[in-house]
Amino acid sequence: MQIYVKEIEQQLYAGFGNKYKAFGGFIGTDYWNVCLEAVRDESLLSHIIFCNDVMQIPPTHTFLRARPIDAPLSEFDKRAIGAFWGYVFKFVFGYVHQKSVTARVNTVRTASYFSDPPESVEILK
């Protein structure tokens, strides 16, 4: 699958709030914007995908390592960031399964990595 970063962003705005109603208020927040910056950076996003696919490191973990957030995250923010990356991997890229693992970064303790995409994902600018 080849996908442009703009398409990913459009799909996030079009479907995230409907799929994850509890996190609809996350859209447009500072942390939402930091997540979108990561999506817009095709090199970083490719690394996030590689870490997920090859090393089974959750996207949330890789994202928080690459874009450190100094302040402790609230429970809502932690879950919303996880939902953001879950949406990207499950509903934009089409990964079928997910597994929750230990992912200690910032105040996040667990996060999910995703498996069984219908095809490999290539990010285009």
Buried (B, 14 or more C-beta within 10 A) or exposed (E): EEBEBEEBBEBBEEEBBEEBEEBEEBBEBEBBEBBBEBBBBBEBBEBBBEBBBEEEBBBBBBBBBBBEBEEEBEEBBBBBBBBBBBBBBBBBBBBEEBEEEEBEBBBBEBBBBBBEBEEEBEBEE
